[in-house]
Amino acid sequence: MTHSELVRTNVTLPADLLDQVDRLAGERGRSRYVAEAVAQRVKRDALGAAIRETAGAMRGRPGGMTPDQVMAYVDELRRDAGG
């Protein structure tokens, strides 16, 4: 993960969730763990938004994919990305 600039922020989390994060990442790795989790979620949400915004754009055109083909392709991309 690359950073152009680090900025301090204040995030409120349930205590039990923070305990789980600390067990997995260690208290010194907390910020990186949270940043990586948020980056992964942002990427997933952006992909979902792009899919929704372009749904049906290729319908009736050569090379268009059925909804099942699109889902299989997205699943393959997720496997390749490790998510």
Number of C-alpha atoms within 10 A of each C-alpha: 6 4 6 5 5 6 6 6 5 5 6 6 9 7 9 9 10 15 14 11 17 16 12 12 15 13 13 9 13 15 15 12 17 15 12 12 11 12 13 13 13 12 11 14 12 12 13 12 12 11 14 10 10 9 12 14 11 12 11 9 9 7 8 13 16 12 11 9 11 14 12 12 13 15 13 12 12 12 10 9 8 7 10
